Amino acid sequence: MFALLKGLWAYRGFIVSSIRNEFVSRFARSRLGGLWMIIHPLAQVAIYALVLSNVLAARLPGIESKYGYAQYLLAGILAWSLFSEIVTRCLTLFIEQGSLMKKMRFPRITLPVIVMGSSLLNNLLLLAALLGVFALLGQLPHVQMLWLVPLTLACLVIALGIGLILGILNVFVRDIGQAVPILLQMWFWFTPIIYPLNIIPEAYRGALAFNPMFPIVNAYHDVLVYGRAPDAQHVLLLCLAGLVLMGLGLFMFRRAAPEMVDVL
């Protein structure tokens, strides 16, 4: 583990420049540039809000604003977009970078770290746009939003841990790459993002305990929609669970890296 961290520090310039180059090349020759990273999720929120707001807005507990459902959607999408982007990109990362891994000697752990940094940058831009939209809707930034720092950290480590595990497995069993997008879509609908928790029957709410994204999304709703602090104990447990998952992913990566190069 120390060797991995030492390699990351030694190649920190490579990581930063890779994130910057990826951001620039993604929107080369695009007039709107990085705005597309904001337009896509906002368009998704607008579609859901237009179709479902009249049905579900009245069922949001404790929200009196007529824009409450849109804010609820934005908060959930902010959390989910960070998680899903990291997991989706890590899923095929080693396969896509197989030729690079064979031809060059460098700490291969830098590849998922570059993905994490790029996804975090995208998420920060979306957060800035979200705060602007909230301000237009009458909700100005408040001190409870500082909770977004540990919540984002928890989301990052959970996503990176799951993404690393699935990405490694996908190198050896390609069926993983076909199944995970379907499972992520099911996972999205199993998480209260576009619907409130109170519409789920009591008999089925216990199943949410097995969904690691539920407490994260719920905490984002607490902070951004209701303006209150999330349960600090839950946030701590999320961070610890994320560190365990990331530790497992790094352990698997350490053991499987030489074999992955041969398979690729």
N, C-alpha and C positions, 0 to 999 in steps of 0.2 A: 504493500500500500504506500509506503514511504517513497518507493521508486516511482510509482505512478505520479504522486504529487510532485516529486522532484522533476520529472519529465514535463509536467504541465507548466511548472514555473520556468524551466529552461526554454520552452517553446511558447512563452506567453506572447511574444511579438507575432509569431506565426498565427496564433489563435485570433488575436485582435485584427490583424490584417485580413485574415480569411473571412471574418464576420463582416468587416467593412466591404471587402470585394464582393461578397455574396449579396449584400444589400444593394450595392451600386449596379452589379450586373443583372440582378433580377428585374430592375426597372429601366434598363438601358433603352433609349429611344422611346420611352414612354413620357408623354407630356405631363401626366399627373404623378408619375413616379411613385413614391412611397404612400401616397394617398390611397392607392388601391388596397393596401393592407387594412385601411380603415373603412373604405367604402364597402368591401365585401361583407364583413360582419354586421355593419350598420344596415346594409340592405337586407340581410337575413332577419335582423331584428324587426325592421320595418314590415316585412312580409308577415312574420308571425303576429306582430302587434295588430296589423290591419285585419288579419283573418280571425284572430282569437281574442282580441281585447274585449269585445262586447260580451263574449261568453265567459271569460275567466276574470276580468278586471274586478267584478263585483265580489269575487271569492277571495281576494287578497286580504287577509286579516290585518287590521291596523293601518291601512293605507287609504287616505281620503282623497289624494290628488287624482285628477282625471288622467294624469300621465303616469300613474303608479305602475301600471302593468308594463309599460315601455321601460321604465327604470328597472323593474324586476328582471325583465328579459336581458337588458344590457349587463347587469351585474352577473347573471348566470353565464352569459356568453363570454364575458371577460375571463372568468375562471376556466371554463371548458376549452376555450380556444388555445390557451397556453398549454393545457394538459394534452389535448388531442394533437396539436402540432408537433410537440416533442415526441410523443409515442409513435405517430405516423411516420415521421422522418427517420427516427431511429430504427424502425422496423426494417427498412431497406437500405440503411446507411452503409453497412459493411459490404453488401452485395454491389451497390453502386460504386463504392470506392475500392473495389477489389483490385483493380489494376494498379491503383496508386499504392495500396498496401504491399503489393508484390514488388514494385519497382523501386520504392524509396524506403529508406530507414528513418523512421521518426516515431515518437511515442503515439501509438495508434489511439490511445485514450483521448487525444486531442480532437478526434473526429466527433464523438458525441458531445464534447464540451463546446465545440463550435456550433453544433446544432442547438444546444441549450442557450448559448449566448445570442444567437440569431433569433430564436423564438422569444427570448426575453425582450429583446429590442422591439420586435413586432408588438409584443403585448404592452410594452410601455407606451408606444405610439397610440395603440388602441385605448389605453387608459387615459391618455391626455385628451383624446377625442371624446371619450365618454364623460370626463369631467366637464368638458365644454358643453356637451349636450345637457348634462344635469344642471349646469348653471343657467342655461337657456330655459330649462323647465322650472327654475325657481329654487333649486337645491344647491347651495353653495358649498365648497369644500369645508370640512369640519375636522376637528382633532381626532375623531374616531377613525378617520381614514388612514392614520398611521399604522393601524392594524393590517393594512394591506401588505406591509413589508414582510412580517412573518408568514402571512397567508401565502404570499407569492413564493416565498422560500419553501414552504411546505409543499406547494403544488409543483415546484421545480424538482425537488428531490424525489417525490413520488413518481412523477412522470418520467424522469431520467432513469430511475430504478426499473420501472416496468418496461420502458423503451429499450434499455440495455438487455434485459433478460429476453424480451421477444426478438430483438434484433439478432442476438447470438443464436437463439434457437432457429430463427428463420434461415440462417446460413446452412444449417444441417438438415432442416425439414422445411421445404419451401411451402408446404401447405399452410404453415403459420401465416405467411404473408397474404394468403387468400382469405383466411378465416378472420384475422384481426379486424379488417375494416368493417366486416359485418357485425362483429362483437362490439366494436366501438359505437356503431350506429344504435345497437340495442342498448348499450350502456348510457348513451346520451338520453334516450327516452326513459330509461330507468332512473334517471337523476332529475329531481324537481328543478328544471331550468325554465321550461316554458309553461309549467303548470305549478300551482302552489301545493305545498305539502298537505293542506287540509282537505284536498279532494281525494286523497288516497284513503281507501277504507282502512279502519283501524287494524283489521286482521292482517293486512299486508305491510303495514309500516315497519314491522320488525325486520323485514327483509332488507331494509335500507341500511341496517347495521353492517351488512357485508359489502356495501358500496363505499369505497374510500373517497370518492368524489362528493358524496352527499354532504359530509360535514364541511368540506371546503366551500362548496357552492352555498350552503346554508350560511356560513360565516361571511361570505361576500355579500349575501343578501342583508345580513344583519348590519354590516358596516355601511354599504352604499345605499340601501333602500330605507332601512329603518333608523339609521344614524345611531346605532348602539354598538357597544363593544361585544365581540363574540366571547364565548366561554374560553377563558385563558387555558384551562386544563385541556380542553379539546384541541386547541391550537398546538399546545406542547406535545400531546399525544400524536397529532398529525405529523409534526416535525420528526418525532422519534420513529414513527412508522416509516416515514420517507427515508430516513437515514438507514434503517434496517434494509429496506428494499434496495436502496442505492448500494449499500455494502454488499448485498447478495449479488447485484448486477456486476459490481467491480470484481468480486471474487470469481464469478463465472467468466468474466472477460479475461482476467489474468490467467485462468487455466485454459481457456479455449482459444486465445489469440493465435498461438502457433498453428493449431489445427485449422483455424479458419482460413489462414493464408493458403494452406495446402488444398483445402476444399474449393476455395475460390479460384 
